[in-house]
Amino acid sequence: MRDIIRKLRLERNLTQKQVANYLQLDRSTYTYYESGRRQINIDIIIKLAHFYQVSYATLIGRPGPVPPNSAADTAGPA
């Protein structure tokens, strides 16, 4: 995810500080997200998706439809 959020930011010619301000974070915290030194919580993922106008799946690296869970599909009715 770190590469994706960095790519989205750079494509839009934004600084880490600008994105951090939108997220109401310190720039250093956002830098940790981009470097992979800190995991991004779901609240931040949602804000980033809204900010960049992309799906949550795109942010986590699954731009297409989520494939069905094969274990659940073969289990049959509960």
GROMACS elastic network, one bead per residue, 0.5 to 0.9 nm:
[ bonds ]
;  ai    aj funct       b0    kb
    1     4     6  0.51119   500
    1     5     6  0.63213   500
    1     6     6  0.86095   500
    1    33     6  0.86291   500
    1    34     6  0.80631   500
    1    36     6  0.82327   500
    1    40     6  0.86806   500
    1    58     6  0.88580   500
    1    59     6  0.59643   500
    1    60     6  0.51352   500
    1    61     6  0.63427   500
    2     5     6  0.54018   500
    2     6     6  0.62022   500
    2     7     6  0.85840   500
    2    33     6  0.61846   500
    2    35     6  0.63108   500
    2    36     6  0.58051   500
    2    40     6  0.89550   500
    2    59     6  0.87607   500
    2    60     6  0.88450   500
    3     6     6  0.51591   500
    3     7     6  0.60431   500
    3     8     6  0.86134   500
    3    34     6  0.67991   500
    3    35     6  0.82402   500
    3    36     6  0.87257   500
    4     7     6  0.50804   500
    4     8     6  0.61405   500
    4     9     6  0.85648   500
    4    34     6  0.86009   500
    4    58     6  0.81050   500
    4    59     6  0.62441   500
    4    60     6  0.78035   500
    4    61     6  0.73004   500
    5     8     6  0.51192   500
    5     9     6  0.61294   500
    5    10     6  0.86176   500
    5    33     6  0.85045   500
    5    34     6  0.66910   500
    5    48     6  0.81198   500
    5    59     6  0.69125   500
    6     9     6  0.51419   500
    6    10     6  0.61627   500
    6    11     6  0.85583   500
    6    16     6  0.87633   500
    6    34     6  0.59817   500
    6    35     6  0.88634   500
    7    10     6  0.51832   500
    7    11     6  0.60155   500
    7    12     6  0.86488   500
    8    11     6  0.52013   500
    8    12     6  0.64732   500
    8    13     6  0.88241   500
    8    14     6  0.88519   500
    8    52     6  0.71838   500
    9    12     6  0.53700   500
    9    13     6  0.63475   500
    9    14     6  0.53729   500
    9    15     6  0.71526   500
    9    16     6  0.76882   500
    9    19     6  0.77117   500
    9    52     6  0.83020   500
   10    14     6  0.59618   500
   10    15     6  0.76994   500
   11    14     6  0.78193   500
   12    52     6  0.89297   500
   14    17     6  0.81338   500
   14    18     6  0.62662   500
   14    19     6  0.70777   500
   15    18     6  0.52209   500
   15    19     6  0.66108   500
   15    20     6  0.85914   500
   16    19     6  0.52825   500
   16    20     6  0.59811   500
   16    21     6  0.85087   500
   16    27     6  0.62235   500
   16    28     6  0.86678   500
   16    30     6  0.67905   500
   16    31     6  0.68443   500
   16    34     6  0.89664   500
   17    21     6  0.59943   500
   17    22     6  0.86371   500
   17    25     6  0.88441   500
   17    26     6  0.77793   500
   17    27     6  0.51395   500
   17    28     6  0.86404   500
   17    30     6  0.80751   500
   17    31     6  0.89318   500
   18    21     6  0.51534   500
   18    22     6  0.64202   500
   18    23     6  0.87698   500
   18    27     6  0.83891   500
   19    22     6  0.51403   500
   19    23     6  0.62753   500
   19    24     6  0.85022   500
   19    25     6  0.85536   500
   19    27     6  0.81451   500
   19    30     6  0.77655   500
   19    48     6  0.86090   500
   19    51     6  0.86025   500
   20    23     6  0.50054   500
   20    24     6  0.58887   500
   20    26     6  0.60297   500
   20    27     6  0.52687   500
   20    28     6  0.84682   500
   20    29     6  0.78464   500
   20    30     6  0.57470   500
   20    31     6  0.86155   500
   21    25     6  0.60129   500
   21    26     6  0.73463   500
   21    27     6  0.76062   500
   22    25     6  0.77354   500
   22    47     6  0.85987   500
   22    51     6  0.80751   500
   23    26     6  0.87686   500
   23    30     6  0.86365   500
   23    44     6  0.71360   500
   23    47     6  0.68598   500
   23    48     6  0.77563   500
   23    51     6  0.89055   500
   25    28     6  0.81482   500
   25    29     6  0.64311   500
   25    30     6  0.68135   500
   26    29     6  0.53341   500
   26    30     6  0.66640   500
   26    31     6  0.87560   500
   27    30     6  0.51431   500
   27    31     6  0.61018   500
   27    32     6  0.87123   500
   28    32     6  0.63041   500
   28    33     6  0.88168   500
   29    32     6  0.51558   500
   29    33     6  0.66118   500
   29    38     6  0.79428   500
   30    33     6  0.50419   500
   30    34     6  0.64830   500
   30    35     6  0.87020   500
   30    38     6  0.87866   500
   31    34     6  0.51516   500
   31    35     6  0.61199   500
   31    36     6  0.84931   500
   31    37     6  0.84534   500
   31    38     6  0.88773   500
   32    35     6  0.50452   500
   32    36     6  0.59103   500
   32    38     6  0.52757   500
   32    39     6  0.82416   500
   33    36     6  0.51974   500
   33    37     6  0.62648   500
   33    38     6  0.52213   500
   33    39     6  0.63171   500
   33    40     6  0.62466   500
   34    37     6  0.77886   500
   34    38     6  0.83311   500
   35    38     6  0.77186   500
   36    39     6  0.67428   500
   36    40     6  0.88297   500
   40    43     6  0.82305   500
   40    44     6  0.63030   500
   40    45     6  0.66544   500
   41    44     6  0.55520   500
   41    45     6  0.64149   500
   41    46     6  0.89061   500
   42    46     6  0.61817   500
   42    47     6  0.86421   500
   43    46     6  0.52174   500
   43    47     6  0.63517   500
   43    48     6  0.86980   500
   44    48     6  0.60247   500
   44    49     6  0.84954   500
   45    48     6  0.50977   500
   45    49     6  0.61126   500
   45    50     6  0.86602   500
   45    56     6  0.68515   500
   45    59     6  0.73392   500
   45    60     6  0.86376   500
   46    49     6  0.51475   500
   46    50     6  0.63322   500
   46    51     6  0.85821   500
   46    55     6  0.87941   500
   46    56     6  0.67887   500
   47    50     6  0.51787   500
   47    51     6  0.60139   500
   47    52     6  0.86156   500
   48    52     6  0.59965   500
   48    53     6  0.79640   500
   48    54     6  0.82344   500
   48    56     6  0.84543   500
   48    59     6  0.80997   500
   49    52     6  0.53690   500
   49    53     6  0.54579   500
   49    54     6  0.50086   500
   49    55     6  0.57449   500
   49    56     6  0.57477   500
   49    58     6  0.83273   500
   49    59     6  0.69857   500
   50    54     6  0.67375   500
   50    55     6  0.80895   500
   50    56     6  0.88922   500
   51    54     6  0.80322   500
   52    55     6  0.88036   500
   54    57     6  0.81972   500
   54    58     6  0.63681   500
   54    59     6  0.73868   500
   55    58     6  0.52012   500
   55    59     6  0.67293   500
   55    63     6  0.77041   500
   56    59     6  0.51815   500
   56    60     6  0.65465   500
   56    61     6  0.87802   500
   56    62     6  0.85070   500
   56    63     6  0.85943   500
   57    60     6  0.52582   500
   57    61     6  0.61972   500
   57    63     6  0.54709   500
   57    64     6  0.74752   500
   57    65     6  0.80905   500
   57    66     6  0.79144   500
   58    61     6  0.50935   500
   58    62     6  0.52536   500
   58    64     6  0.77942   500
   59    62     6  0.74128   500
   59    63     6  0.78829   500
   60    63     6  0.81135   500
   61    64     6  0.89792   500
   62    65     6  0.74482   500
   62    66     6  0.71231   500
   63    66     6  0.83982   500
   64    67     6  0.85706   500
   66    69     6  0.87788   500
   67    70     6  0.83578   500
   68    71     6  0.87548   500
   68    72     6  0.80420   500
   68    73     6  0.71769   500
   69    72     6  0.54090   500
   69    73     6  0.61405   500
   69    74     6  0.88188   500
   70    74     6  0.61941   500
   70    75     6  0.85126   500
   71    74     6  0.54715   500
   71    75     6  0.61673   500
   72    75     6  0.51571   500
   72    76     6  0.72742   500
   73    76     6  0.64869   500
   75    78     6  0.78449   500
